[in-house]
Amino acid sequence: MGKTKKRLSRALIYFVLILASFVSIFPCYWMFASAFNSTEEIVGGRILPSTHLIENFKNLFETYPIAQGLLNSLKIALIVVAASLLVTSLAAYGFEKFSTRASEKAYTIILLGMMVPFTALVVPLYRTMANLGLANSHWAVILPAVGSIFLLFFFRQSFKSIPNEILESARIDGAGELRIFFQIVFPSMRATYAAAAIYAFMTAWNNYMWPMVVLSAPSKKTIILLVSKIITSGYYPDYGVQMAGLLIATIPIAVIFLVLQRSFVDGITGSVKG
């Protein structure tokens, strides 16, 4: 009786997990299959891939500057990843390993910034960028994303696991703080940096509201803005072209996550433990 109960319980758990996986994966599958279908097939409810992928891609690239949008998104995302990881990890290292009463108060005030909705910052942020002459430029999108409060918190939690004795030994040997950071701290936190890189890349790549506000020139727009234009343009939208655009916009994120997924899990786990 006990074994039967255990088997039923395990079967129920597997059923729930399979159902949850199906619910999570099906929208991605539907987008992928729809990129192969025509508008008529999509409206008709076809869920299996057809033979219209090349036609959809041809219409997409002939009608919209998708290649330029991809390059713009890659440029912004890669710069944001490199700059935000450097800035926030250095700041987090300073807050954690050189903690004072004043720095803790400053850190608390910074964390309170996570409670402010971004919509409340759009107008002052736009005026700031306009006064600096950066409106309608990629730097207006990059600079606000560099100082991520979440990444600052994430790195500080991870740095708690680094023993202070190791750092003190390096200082006694005459190593400077930058040398300690780049030769001791950084190599030991590669999983954390990989997880942070995935988060920063996904956030920069999927950023929609702020680029929509600050970027007006078509040559400056990101892939996400171009795909949204496909969806909202015309009285009779071509759903096949829309799905092809969404497929292209999704591939870079999927590839990066699949390549770094193990490091992502290790980095998140290490941060939580810290």
Disulfide bonds with the S-S distance in Angstrom:
none
